[in-house]
């Protein structure tokens, strides 16, 4: 072979940081050694992988084309190294989850995963659907658990489990005693909602088709707990996943409102980069998630 794994490592780190100094530090190389490795890789094949804009190195079209293949090759090499060390060793696993999934499902799944694979190095990042998708697309995460549907050519989107959004209010709210909520009721109240870009907001917008431009959305908050507290304080009506509200409904702090003529059903999904090598860790994680349903 005319290239080395070290050269590929430098290439991928530079693609991530768009800066050779930061890339070198991330893989414990000197700046000069990293620069030489990258120049040597390009010279060997008479190619250019980056456009050099001042101190920034931005992937060009060829670099973007080759990056997923290099990522997959390095993942396979790491998996082989783990197998040499210990058969079926899980190694490192980077999981991303949206807020509802991360706070109410993924933490428990991760705890079970760590009990079953105590040597695994697993991390969990929590953000909204758009951010998680961006990180999976950029190979910063191995797998994502998201609430919203995505249509990106580079991502594999796999249905995981069903979910339902619930409209809710405080016990003291005027709608709390209404058995069936009408569209007129929905238009008459102030809404406390998740921010655009979240899967919950996407599903809410779909469910409210025809009414959306007229709805009074008074607050947009990034955290489900903040929305629940605002609604409990009487600031408006909210709409979140049932998994985030079950305890509050049981305690009576919040009241579920029945809106039978609106469809609040949705799905949770796994997302992976299509070029991502499915390591032993990824396969075991997906299996455990499916068992937890």
C-alpha positions in Angstrom: 0.0 0.0 0.0 1.2 3.5 -0.8 -0.5 5.1 2.3 -0.4 4.4 6.0 -3.0 4.4 8.7 -1.2 7.3 10.3 -1.7 9.4 7.1 -5.4 8.5 7.1 -5.6 9.4 10.7 -4.1 12.9 10.0 -6.4 13.3 7.0 -9.5 12.5 9.1 -8.5 14.7 12.0 -7.8 17.6 9.7 -11.1 17.1 8.0 -12.8 17.3 11.4 -10.9 20.3 12.9 -10.1 22.2 9.6 -6.9 23.2 11.3 -3.6 21.2 11.2 -2.5 22.4 14.7 -5.7 21.2 16.4 -5.7 18.0 14.3 -2.1 17.2 15.3 -2.9 17.7 19.0 -5.9 15.5 18.8 -3.8 12.5 17.7 -0.7 13.3 19.7 1.5 14.4 16.8 3.6 17.5 16.4 2.3 20.0 13.9 5.3 19.5 11.6 4.8 15.7 11.6 1.1 16.0 10.9 1.7 18.5 8.0 4.4 16.2 6.5 2.0 13.2 6.7 -0.7 15.1 4.9 1.6 16.5 2.3 3.1 13.1 1.7 -0.3 11.5 1.2 -1.4 14.1 -1.3 2.0 13.9 -3.1 2.0 10.1 -3.4 -1.2 10.2 -5.4 -0.8 13.6 -7.0 -4.0 14.9 -5.4 -5.3 17.7 -3.3 -7.7 17.0 -0.6 -8.2 20.4 1.0 -8.6 24.0 -0.1 -6.2 26.1 1.9 -7.9 29.3 3.1 -5.5 31.1 5.4 -4.9 28.8 8.4 -8.1 26.9 7.6 -8.1 23.7 5.6 -11.5 23.0 4.0 -12.3 19.7 2.4 -12.6 20.0 -1.4 -14.9 17.8 -3.5 -12.4 14.9 -3.7 -11.8 15.1 0.0 -15.5 14.9 0.8 -15.8 11.9 -1.6 -12.9 10.0 0.1 -13.6 10.9 3.7 -16.4 8.3 4.3 -14.3 5.5 2.9 -11.3 6.5 5.0 -13.6 6.7 8.1 -15.0 3.2 7.4 -11.5 1.8 6.8 -10.2 3.2 10.1 -13.2 1.9 12.0 -12.6 -1.6 10.6 -8.9 -1.3 11.6 -9.9 -0.3 15.1 -12.4 -3.2 15.3 -9.7 -5.6 14.2 -7.3 -4.3 16.8 -10.0 -4.8 19.5 -10.5 -8.4 18.2 -6.7 -9.0 18.5 -6.7 -7.7 22.0 -9.8 -9.6 23.1 -12.3 -11.5 21.1 -15.5 -9.4 20.6 -14.1 -6.5 22.6 -16.6 -3.6 22.2 -14.1 -0.8 22.3 -15.4 2.8 22.1 -18.9 3.8 21.2 -20.2 7.4 20.7 -24.0 7.7 20.9 -26.1 10.7 20.3 -29.7 11.1 21.4 -32.4 13.8 21.3 -33.5 15.4 24.6 -36.6 13.3 25.2 -34.8 10.0 24.2 -31.6 10.9 26.0 -33.1 11.9 29.3 -35.9 9.3 29.5 -34.7 6.3 27.6 -31.0 6.3 26.5 -29.5 6.7 30.0 -31.1 3.5 31.2 -30.1 1.7 28.1 -26.6 2.9 28.5 -26.5 1.7 32.1 -27.6 -1.8 31.0 -25.0 -1.7 28.1 -22.2 -0.9 30.6 -23.3 -3.7 32.9 -23.2 -6.2 30.0 -19.9 -4.7 28.6 -17.9 -3.3 31.5 -14.8 -2.8 29.4 -16.6 -0.7 26.8 -15.9 3.0 26.5 -19.3 4.6 25.8 -20.3 8.2 25.7 -23.7 9.9 25.3 -24.3 13.3 23.8 -27.8 14.9 24.1 -29.0 17.6 21.6 -31.9 18.2 19.2 -32.5 16.1 16.1 -30.8 18.5 13.7 -27.6 18.6 15.8 -27.5 14.9 16.3 -27.9 14.3 12.5 -25.1 16.8 11.8 -22.8 15.0 14.1 -23.6 11.6 12.6 -23.1 13.0 9.1 -19.7 14.4 10.3 -18.7 11.1 11.9 -18.6 12.7 15.3 -21.1 10.1 16.5 -21.4 6.4 15.7 -25.1 6.2 16.0 -28.0 8.6 16.8 -31.4 8.1 18.4 -33.7 10.8 17.1 -37.4 11.8 17.2 -37.8 13.5 13.9 -37.9 12.1 10.3 -34.8 12.9 8.3 -34.2 12.9 4.5 -30.4 13.0 4.0 -28.7 11.0 1.3 -25.7 10.1 3.5 -27.8 8.8 6.4 -29.5 5.5 7.0 -32.7 6.0 8.9 -34.1 2.9 10.7 -37.4 2.9 12.5 -37.0 2.0 16.2 -40.2 2.4 18.3 -43.5 4.2 18.4 -44.2 7.3 20.4 -47.0 9.7 21.0 -47.1 13.4 21.8 -49.4 14.7 24.5 -51.0 18.1 24.8 -51.1 19.1 28.5 -51.8 21.9 30.9 -51.8 22.8 34.6 -54.7 21.6 36.7 -55.8 25.2 37.2 -55.9 26.0 33.4 -59.3 26.7 31.9 -59.0 23.8 29.5 -58.2 21.3 32.2 -61.9 20.3 32.6 -62.7 20.0 28.9 -63.2 16.4 27.8 -62.5 17.0 24.1 -60.4 19.9 22.9 -61.5 21.5 19.7 -59.5 23.5 17.1 -61.0 26.7 18.6 -59.6 25.7 22.0 -56.2 25.1 20.4 -56.2 28.6 18.9 -57.4 30.3 22.1 -54.4 29.4 24.3 -50.7 30.3 24.6 -48.3 27.5 23.7 -45.0 26.7 25.4 -43.0 24.7 22.8 -39.7 23.1 21.9 -37.5 25.0 19.5 -37.5 24.6 15.7 -35.0 21.8 14.7 -36.2 19.4 17.4 -38.1 16.2 16.5 -40.9 17.1 19.0 -41.5 20.4 17.3 -41.4 18.8 13.9 -44.1 16.3 14.9 -46.2 19.0 16.6 -46.1 21.1 13.4 -47.3 18.2 11.4 -50.1 17.4 13.8 -51.3 21.0 13.7 -51.5 21.3 9.9 -53.9 24.0 8.9 -53.7 25.8 12.3 -50.0 26.4 12.6 -49.9 30.0 11.2 -52.6 31.1 13.7 -51.3 29.4 16.8 -50.0 31.6 19.6 -46.6 30.2 20.4 -45.5 32.4 23.2 -42.3 30.6 24.4 -39.8 28.3 22.7 -37.6 26.4 25.1 -34.8 23.8 24.5 -35.5 21.6 27.5 -38.5 19.5 28.3 -38.3 20.1 32.0 -38.3 23.9 31.5 -41.5 23.5 29.3 -43.2 21.3 32.0 -42.3 23.9 34.7 -43.6 26.8 32.6 -46.9 25.0 31.9 -47.2 23.9 35.5 -46.8 27.6 36.5 -49.8 28.5 34.3 -47.9 30.2 31.5 -49.6 28.2 28.7 -50.3 24.8 27.2 -47.5 22.4 26.1 -47.0 19.4 23.8 -44.3 16.8 24.6 -43.6 13.1 24.3 -45.7 10.9 26.6 -42.5 9.4 28.0 -41.5 12.8 29.4 -44.9 13.4 31.1 -45.9 10.0 32.6 -44.7 10.8 36.1 -46.2 14.3 36.1 -49.6 12.9 35.0 -49.5 10.3 37.8 -48.7 12.9 40.4 -51.4 15.2 39.1 -49.0 18.1 38.5 -50.1 18.2 34.9 -53.3 17.2 33.1 -53.4 15.4 29.7 -55.8 17.1 27.2 -57.6 14.8 24.8 -57.4 16.1 21.2 -58.8 13.1 19.3 -59.1 14.8 15.9 -55.3 15.5 15.7 -52.8 12.7 15.0 -49.9 12.9 17.5 -48.5 9.5 16.7 -44.8 9.4 15.6 -41.7 7.1 15.6 -38.3 7.2 17.1 -35.4 6.3 14.7 -31.8 5.1 14.7 -29.6 7.1 12.3 -26.2 5.9 11.0 -23.9 7.2 8.3 -24.3 4.9 5.3 -20.6 4.6 4.9 -20.1 3.9 8.7 -18.7 0.4 9.5 -21.0 -1.3 11.9 -18.6 -2.3 14.7 -19.4 -4.9 17.3 -20.3 -2.1 19.7 -22.8 -0.5 17.3 -24.5 -3.9 16.7 -24.8 -4.7 20.4 -26.1 -1.2 21.1 -28.8 -1.5 18.4 -29.8 -5.0 19.7 -30.1 -3.7 23.3 -32.2 -0.7 22.2 -34.6 -3.1 20.4 -34.8 -5.4 23.4 -35.7 -2.4 25.7 -39.0 -1.7 23.9 
